[in-house]
Amino acid sequence: MHYNPERVRLGGVLSPPYDVIGSEEQEALYGRNLRNVVRIELGREFTDDVPGERDRYTRARDHLESWLKLGVLVRDPAPAYYVTSHEFELPTGGTATRRGVFGTVASMPWDRSLLVPHERTLNAPKQDRLTLLRATGVQTSPVFALAADSDGLESLLDRVTSGPALLGGRTEGELGPEKHLLWRCDSADVVRATASALATARFYVADGHHRYETMAAYAAEVRSRLGRDPADADVAPTLVYAVAAADPTLLILPTHRLVRPAHGVAFSLDDLWARLDDAFELERTPDLPAAVARAGEMRASHHAFAAVARDGAAVLSRVRRDAPSPRAALDVVVLEDEVLAPAGVGEQAVAAGALVYTRSADDLDGAVRGGEAVLGFAVNPVSVAQVIAVSDASEVMPQKSTYFYPKVATGLVLNPVLPMAE
């Protein structure tokens, strides 16, 4: 299912996935176009809502039904793959274009899934998505996956994107304007070529663990309701957006850490260093940007963190050593276990809200100066290879370890699944 190019301009109806839409952006998307997919993906809530009778989930269902009747959305008559081209602004300046393919995989528990995860999930987002699925019978946002060993995928994408696109449009992204193009691949030879290019691939979840687990739970409900075999792969398959794992446009942005003031927590760089017992080197820098740059230079040989406190900025570092597992080799794990824990920010403190996360290193400086935090740590991003290594080892990353940029737009392709009413 997708928007009808004869009825809408694609740029006005796309949105980010639900988990990165704030209240201000939600309002902006509502105002951008009356048919914006945010009305389904993350609809407004009202004080007089009645759960199950009149709420954002029932309104999402009503929007879908109306848009289908009006021809705003169309459901293609035959199965197809869909290819997308996504042009976006780079954090370092300039632009890049990432290409991927939409398809589906069976919605099964992780131990029987074609997808390999790298993180744990929380119950609240899954319950929200499950309620939306039950109401609409449509998966709105795809799972973003990395396809390793996908022989021939790049040449296939070259072939498909050389022809005219089905849909196209521009949106305002996180860092600037973005351009989206979508192609439908339903001819027999292209379908065979696509299936062949993906047949040998191993798929790793980049983003969308909650979405996949929700689809698996929903598919299990449908199988039970209809008396289907639990292994029936054709029931409510999951929409996946796959990109070659070796694609150089795959970007993972870092998520930095702020430490709130609390009893027993290190209150300065000097206090922090004293607690580390010379396990780390501390190199003072003129300011935080200089520390961030220096930590980036050291990442190949050292675990290095740019730190800021009221008494200045510095780089904390230690030489990389052989680690007992791929997870243990991650910078964020070393930061948690070897820096934050001695600083008084252990598991209990983290659970109590001692850590705040931000994607902007500038926020670290501001929070420390304003007294909202006593310490700020800028981390280097993980690599795609590290995500794959942790996944292959059946391990999970700490919270806020990965932020794949840019997010896959919601509304390019919707995935109709078997409604519970059927």
BAFI-7742 format. One record per residue (C-alpha): residue number from 1; x, y, z; residue in three letters. Coordinates in Angstrom, 1 decimal, padded with zeros to 4 digits. Example, Ala and Ser with C-alpha at 12.3 -4.5 7.8 and 13.67 -1.06 7.14 Angstrom:
2
1:012.3:-004.5:007.8:ala $
2:013.7:-001.1:007.1:ser $
// end
This chain:
422
1:000.0:000.0:000.0:met $
2:001.3:003.5:-000.9:his $
3:000.2:007.0:-001.6:tyr $
4:-001.4:007.7:-004.9:asn $
5:000.9:010.0:-007.0:pro $
6:-002.1:011.4:-008.7:glu $
7:-003.7:012.6:-005.5:arg $
8:-000.9:013.7:-003.2:val $
9:002.6:015.3:-003.2:arg $
10:004.7:012.8:-001.4:leu $
11:006.8:015.3:000.5:gly $
12:003.8:016.6:002.3:gly $
13:002.6:013.3:003.6:val $
14:005.7:011.5:004.9:leu $
15:006.8:011.6:008.6:ser $
16:009.6:010.3:010.7:pro $
17:008.9:007.0:012.6:pro $
18:006.8:007.4:015.8:tyr $
19:009.7:007.1:018.3:asp $
20:011.5:010.2:017.2:val $
21:008.4:012.5:016.8:ile $
22:008.2:015.1:019.5:gly $
23:005.0:017.1:020.3:ser $
24:006.2:020.2:018.2:glu $
25:007.0:018.1:015.2:glu $
26:003.7:016.2:015.5:gln $
27:001.9:019.6:015.3:glu $
28:004.0:020.7:012.4:ala $
29:003.2:017.5:010.5:leu $
30:-000.5:017.8:011.2:tyr $
31:-000.4:021.2:009.7:gly $
32:001.7:020.3:006.7:arg $
33:-000.9:018.2:004.9:asn $
34:-004.4:016.8:005.8:leu $
35:-003.3:013.4:004.6:arg $
36:000.1:013.2:006.4:asn $
37:000.7:009.7:007.7:val $
38:001.4:011.1:011.2:val $
39:-002.4:010.9:011.7:arg $
40:-001.9:007.1:011.5:ile $
41:001.6:006.7:012.8:glu $
42:001.2:008.9:015.9:leu $
43:-002.1:010.6:016.1:gly $
44:-003.1:013.3:018.6:arg $
45:-004.7:012.5:021.9:glu $
46:-007.7:014.4:023.3:phe $
47:-009.0:014.8:026.8:thr $
48:-012.4:013.4:025.9:asp $
49:-011.0:010.2:024.3:asp $
50:-012.7:006.9:025.2:val $
51:-010.2:004.0:024.9:pro $
52:-011.3:001.6:022.2:gly $
53:-014.2:003.7:021.1:glu $
54:-012.9:007.1:020.2:arg $
55:-009.1:007.5:020.6:asp $
56:-006.0:008.0:018.4:arg $
57:-006.1:004.3:017.3:tyr $
58:-009.7:004.4:016.1:thr $
59:-009.0:007.7:014.4:arg $
60:-006.0:006.1:012.6:ala $
61:-008.3:003.3:011.4:arg $
62:-010.9:005.8:010.2:asp $
63:-008.2:007.8:008.3:his $
64:-006.9:004.7:006.6:leu $
65:-010.4:003.6:005.5:glu $
66:-011.3:007.0:004.2:ser $
67:-008.0:007.5:002.3:trp $
68:-008.4:004.1:000.6:leu $
69:-012.0:004.9:-000.4:lys $
70:-010.9:008.3:-001.7:leu $
71:-008.0:006.9:-003.6:gly $
72:-005.4:008.8:-001.6:val $
73:-003.9:005.5:-000.7:leu $
74:-003.8:002.6:-003.2:val $
75:-003.1:-001.1:-002.6:arg $
76:-001.1:-002.7:-005.5:asp $
77:-002.8:-005.8:-006.9:pro $
78:000.3:-008.0:-007.0:ala $
79:003.2:-008.6:-004.7:pro $
80:006.3:-006.5:-005.3:ala $
81:009.5:-005.3:-004.0:tyr $
82:009.9:-001.5:-003.6:tyr $
83:013.2:000.4:-003.9:val $
84:013.9:003.7:-002.4:thr $
85:016.5:006.4:-002.8:ser $
86:017.0:008.8:000.1:his $
87:019.2:011.9:-000.3:glu $
88:020.1:013.6:003.0:phe $
89:022.4:016.1:004.6:glu $
90:025.6:014.9:006.2:leu $
91:026.6:016.0:009.7:pro $
92:030.0:017.0:008.3:thr $
93:028.4:019.0:005.4:gly $
94:027.4:018.0:001.9:gly $
95:024.9:015.3:000.9:thr $
96:024.7:011.6:000.5:ala $
97:022.2:009.2:-001.1:thr $
98:021.3:005.9:000.5:arg $
99:019.4:003.2:-001.5:arg $
100:017.5:000.3:000.0:gly $
101:014.8:-002.2:-000.8:val $
102:011.4:-002.9:000.9:phe $
103:010.3:-006.5:001.3:gly $
104:008.8:-008.7:004.0:thr $
105:010.0:-011.4:006.3:val $
106:008.1:-013.9:008.4:ala $
107:007.0:-012.5:011.8:ser $
108:008.5:-015.0:014.2:met $
109:010.2:-015.0:017.7:pro $
110:013.8:-014.0:017.5:trp $
111:015.1:-017.6:017.7:asp $
112:013.2:-018.4:014.5:arg $
113:013.6:-015.0:012.8:ser $
114:015.6:-014.1:009.7:leu $
115:016.5:-010.9:011.5:leu $
116:019.2:-010.7:014.2:val $
117:018.7:-008.2:017.0:pro $
118:021.3:-006.2:019.0:his $
119:019.2:-004.6:021.8:glu $
120:016.5:-005.3:024.3:arg $
121:013.1:-003.6:024.1:thr $
122:010.7:-001.9:026.5:leu $
123:007.1:-003.0:027.0:asn $
124:005.3:000.4:026.7:ala $
125:006.2:001.1:023.0:pro $
126:005.3:-002.4:022.0:lys $
127:001.9:-002.2:023.6:gln $
128:001.3:001.1:021.8:asp $
129:002.2:-000.4:018.4:arg $
130:000.2:-003.5:019.1:leu $
131:-002.9:-001.5:019.9:thr $
132:-002.4:000.4:016.6:leu $
133:-002.0:-002.8:014.6:leu $
134:-005.1:-004.3:016.1:arg $
135:-007.1:-001.2:015.2:ala $
136:-005.8:-000.7:011.7:thr $
137:-004.4:-004.0:010.4:gly $
138:-001.5:-002.0:008.8:val $
139:002.2:-001.8:009.7:gln $
140:003.1:001.8:009.2:thr $
141:006.9:001.9:009.8:ser $
142:009.3:-000.7:008.5:pro $
143:012.1:-002.4:010.4:val $
144:015.4:-001.1:009.2:phe $
145:017.8:-003.9:008.5:ala $
146:021.4:-004.3:007.4:leu $
147:021.9:-007.0:004.7:ala $
148:025.3:-008.6:005.0:ala $
149:026.7:-010.7:002.1:asp $
150:024.0:-009.5:-000.2:ser $
151:025.6:-010.3:-003.5:asp $
152:024.3:-008.4:-006.5:gly $
153:022.2:-005.9:-004.5:leu $
154:024.1:-002.8:-005.6:glu $
155:023.8:-003.7:-009.3:ser $
156:020.2:-004.4:-008.9:leu $
157:019.6:-001.0:-007.3:leu $
158:021.5:000.6:-010.2:asp $
159:019.2:-001.1:-012.6:arg $
160:016.0:-000.2:-010.8:val $
161:016.8:003.4:-010.1:thr $
162:017.8:004.1:-013.6:ser $
163:014.1:004.2:-014.6:gly $
164:011.3:006.6:-013.7:pro $
165:010.2:006.6:-010.1:ala $
166:006.7:005.8:-009.0:leu $
167:006.7:008.6:-006.3:leu $
168:009.0:011.3:-005.2:gly $
169:009.1:014.3:-002.8:gly $
170:011.1:016.4:-000.4:arg $
171:010.9:016.7:003.3:thr $
172:012.7:018.7:006.1:glu $
173:015.0:016.2:007.8:gly $
174:016.9:016.3:011.1:glu $
175:019.8:018.3:009.5:leu $
176:018.2:019.8:006.4:gly $
177:016.3:019.0:003.3:pro $
178:015.9:015.4:002.2:glu $
179:014.7:013.9:-001.1:lys $
180:012.8:010.6:-001.4:his $
181:012.1:008.5:-004.5:leu $
182:010.3:005.2:-004.7:leu $
183:010.2:002.5:-007.4:trp $
184:007.9:-000.5:-007.6:arg $
185:009.6:-003.7:-008.7:cys $
186:006.9:-006.2:-009.9:asp $
187:008.1:-007.5:-013.2:ser $
188:009.0:-011.2:-013.0:ala $
189:012.7:-010.7:-013.9:asp $
190:013.3:-007.9:-011.4:val $
191:011.5:-009.9:-008.7:val $
192:013.7:-012.9:-009.4:arg $
193:016.8:-010.7:-009.4:ala $
194:015.9:-009.1:-006.1:thr $
195:015.2:-012.4:-004.5:ala $
196:018.5:-013.8:-005.7:ser $
197:020.4:-010.8:-004.5:ala $
198:018.9:-011.2:-001.0:leu $
199:018.9:-015.0:-000.8:ala $
200:022.4:-015.3:000.6:thr $
201:022.1:-012.2:002.9:ala $
202:022.1:-012.3:006.7:arg $
203:019.9:-009.5:008.1:phe $
204:020.7:-007.5:011.2:tyr $
205:018.3:-005.1:012.8:val $
206:019.6:-001.5:012.7:ala $
207:016.4:000.2:014.0:asp $
208:013.0:-001.1:014.8:gly $
209:013.3:-003.9:017.4:his $
210:010.1:-002.8:019.0:his $
211:008.3:-002.8:015.6:arg $
212:009.5:-006.3:014.9:tyr $
213:008.6:-007.8:018.2:glu $
214:005.2:-006.2:017.9:thr $
215:004.6:-007.8:014.5:met $
216:005.7:-011.1:015.9:ala $
217:003.2:-010.8:018.8:ala $
218:000.4:-009.7:016.4:tyr $
219:001.1:-012.5:014.0:ala $
220:000.9:-015.0:016.9:ala $
221:-002.5:-013.6:017.8:glu $
222:-003.7:-013.9:014.3:val $
223:-002.5:-017.5:013.9:arg $
224:-004.2:-018.4:017.2:ser $
225:-007.5:-016.7:016.2:arg $
226:-007.6:-018.4:012.8:leu $
227:-006.3:-021.7:013.9:gly $
228:-003.2:-021.5:011.8:arg $
229:000.0:-023.4:012.5:asp $
230:002.4:-021.4:014.7:pro $
231:005.1:-021.8:012.0:ala $
232:002.9:-020.4:009.3:asp $
233:005.2:-017.7:007.8:ala $
234:002.5:-016.2:005.5:asp $
235:000.5:-014.7:008.4:val $
236:001.1:-011.0:009.0:ala $
237:004.7:-010.7:007.6:pro $
238:006.9:-007.8:008.7:thr $
239:007.8:-005.0:006.4:leu $
240:011.6:-004.5:006.3:val $
241:013.7:-001.9:004.7:tyr $
242:017.1:-003.4:003.9:ala $
243:020.4:-001.7:003.0:val $
244:023.6:-003.4:002.1:ala $
245:025.7:-003.6:005.3:ala $
246:028.8:-002.4:003.4:ala $
247:027.0:000.7:002.1:asp $
248:029.2:003.7:002.9:pro $
249:026.2:005.9:003.5:thr $
250:025.2:004.0:006.6:leu $
251:025.8:006.4:009.4:leu $
252:025.6:005.7:013.2:ile $
253:025.6:008.9:015.3:leu $
254:026.8:008.9:018.9:pro $
255:024.5:009.4:021.9:thr $
256:026.3:011.3:024.7:his $
257:025.9:011.1:028.4:arg $
258:025.1:013.7:031.1:leu $
259:025.5:012.9:034.8:val $
260:023.0:014.6:037.1:arg $
261:024.2:016.0:040.4:pro $
262:023.6:013.6:043.3:ala $
263:025.1:012.5:046.6:his $
264:028.2:010.5:046.1:gly $
265:028.6:011.4:042.4:val $
266:031.9:012.8:041.1:ala $
267:031.6:016.6:040.9:phe $
268:034.6:017.6:038.9:ser $
269:037.3:016.3:036.5:leu $
270:039.8:016.2:039.3:asp $
271:037.4:014.3:041.6:asp $
272:036.7:011.9:038.7:leu $
273:040.3:011.2:037.9:trp $
274:041.1:010.6:041.5:ala $
275:038.5:007.8:041.5:arg $
276:039.9:006.1:038.4:leu $
277:043.2:005.1:040.1:asp $
278:045.3:006.0:037.1:asp $
279:043.5:003.4:035.0:ala $
280:042.9:006.3:032.5:phe $
281:045.0:009.1:031.1:glu $
282:043.6:012.6:031.4:leu $
283:044.6:015.1:028.8:glu $
284:043.3:018.7:029.4:arg $
285:042.0:020.6:026.4:thr $
286:041.1:024.2:025.9:pro $
287:037.4:023.4:025.5:asp $
288:034.9:020.5:024.8:leu $
289:035.1:020.8:021.0:pro $
290:038.9:020.3:021.2:ala $
291:038.3:017.3:023.5:ala $
292:035.8:015.8:021.1:val $
293:038.2:016.2:018.1:ala $
294:041.0:014.6:020.1:arg $
295:038.9:011.7:021.3:ala $
296:038.0:011.0:017.6:gly $
297:041.6:010.9:016.6:glu $
298:042.4:008.3:019.3:met $
299:039.4:006.0:018.7:arg $
300:041.3:003.4:016.7:ala $
301:043.8:002.6:019.4:ser $
302:042.1:003.9:022.6:his $
303:038.8:004.0:024.4:his $
304:038.6:007.8:024.5:ala $
305:035.9:010.1:025.9:phe $
306:035.6:013.8:025.8:ala $
307:034.6:014.9:029.3:ala $
308:033.5:018.3:030.6:val $
309:032.8:019.6:034.1:ala $
310:032.8:022.9:035.9:arg $
311:036.6:022.7:036.1:asp $
312:037.2:022.4:032.4:gly $
313:037.3:019.9:029.5:ala $
314:039.6:016.9:028.9:ala $
315:040.0:013.6:027.1:val $
316:039.9:010.4:029.2:leu $
317:041.5:007.5:027.5:ser $
318:043.0:004.1:027.9:arg $
319:044.6:001.7:025.4:val $
320:042.3:-000.8:023.8:arg $
321:043.0:-004.4:025.0:arg $
322:041.7:-007.8:024.0:asp $
323:038.1:-008.0:025.2:ala $
324:036.3:-011.2:026.3:pro $
325:033.4:-010.4:023.9:ser $
326:032.3:-008.0:021.2:pro $
327:030.1:-006.2:023.7:arg $
328:032.8:-005.7:026.2:ala $
329:034.9:-004.0:023.5:ala $
330:032.4:-001.2:023.0:leu $
331:033.3:002.3:024.1:asp $
332:029.9:002.7:025.8:val $
333:030.4:-000.5:027.9:val $
334:033.9:000.7:029.0:val $
335:032.5:004.1:029.8:leu $
336:029.7:002.5:032.0:glu $
337:031.9:-000.1:033.7:asp $
338:035.2:001.7:034.1:glu $
339:034.3:005.4:034.3:val $
340:030.7:006.0:035.3:leu $
341:030.6:003.2:038.0:ala $
342:033.7:004.6:039.9:pro $
343:032.2:008.0:039.5:ala $
344:029.2:006.9:041.5:gly $
345:026.9:006.3:038.6:val $
346:026.2:002.5:038.9:gly $
347:023.3:000.5:037.7:glu $
348:021.0:001.6:040.6:gln $
349:021.8:005.3:040.0:ala $
350:021.2:004.9:036.2:val $
351:017.8:003.2:037.0:ala $
352:017.0:006.2:039.2:ala $
353:017.6:008.7:036.4:gly $
354:021.2:009.7:037.1:ala $
355:022.0:009.7:033.4:leu $
356:020.5:011.9:030.7:val $
357:021.2:011.2:027.0:tyr $
358:021.7:013.7:024.2:thr $
359:022.8:013.6:020.6:arg $
360:024.4:017.1:020.7:ser $
361:027.8:017.5:022.2:ala $
362:026.9:021.2:022.6:asp $
363:024.2:020.2:025.1:asp $
364:026.9:018.8:027.4:leu $
365:028.6:022.1:027.8:asp $
366:025.3:024.0:028.4:gly $
367:024.0:021.5:030.9:ala $
368:027.2:021.6:033.0:val $
369:027.3:025.5:032.9:arg $
370:023.7:025.6:033.9:gly $
371:024.1:023.3:036.8:gly $
372:021.8:020.6:035.4:glu $
373:024.7:018.2:035.2:ala $
374:028.0:017.8:037.0:val $
375:029.7:015.8:034.2:leu $
376:029.2:015.3:030.5:gly $
377:030.8:012.6:028.3:phe $
378:030.9:012.7:024.5:ala $
379:031.4:009.3:023.0:val $
380:032.6:008.1:019.6:asn $
381:030.0:006.3:017.5:pro $
382:029.9:002.5:017.2:val $
383:030.6:001.1:013.8:ser $
384:028.4:-001.2:011.6:val $
385:031.0:-003.9:012.1:ala $
386:030.6:-003.7:015.9:gln $
387:026.8:-003.9:015.6:val $
388:027.1:-007.1:013.5:ile $
389:029.7:-008.6:015.8:ala $
390:027.6:-008.0:018.9:val $
391:024.6:-009.5:017.1:ser $
392:026.5:-012.5:015.9:asp $
393:027.6:-013.2:019.5:ala $
394:023.9:-013.1:020.6:ser $
395:024.7:-010.2:022.9:glu $
396:022.9:-006.9:023.4:val $
397:024.2:-003.3:023.5:met $
398:023.6:-000.9:026.3:pro $
399:020.7:001.5:026.1:gln $
400:021.3:004.4:023.7:lys $
401:024.3:002.8:021.9:ser $
402:023.2:003.3:018.3:thr $
403:021.4:006.0:016.4:tyr $
404:021.2:005.2:012.7:phe $
405:020.9:008.4:010.7:tyr $
406:018.8:009.3:008.8:pro $
407:015.7:007.5:010.0:lys $
408:013.6:005.7:007.3:val $
409:010.6:007.8:006.4:ala $
410:007.2:006.5:007.4:thr $
411:004.6:006.6:004.6:gly $
412:006.7:005.5:001.6:leu $
413:005.2:002.0:001.8:val $
414:002.6:000.7:004.2:leu $
415:002.2:-003.0:005.0:asn $
416:-001.4:-004.3:005.1:pro $
417:-001.6:-007.3:007.4:val $
418:-004.4:-009.6:008.3:leu $
419:-006.8:-007.7:010.6:pro $
420:-008.0:-009.5:013.7:met $
421:-011.6:-009.2:012.6:ala $
422:-011.0:-011.5:009.6:glu $
// end
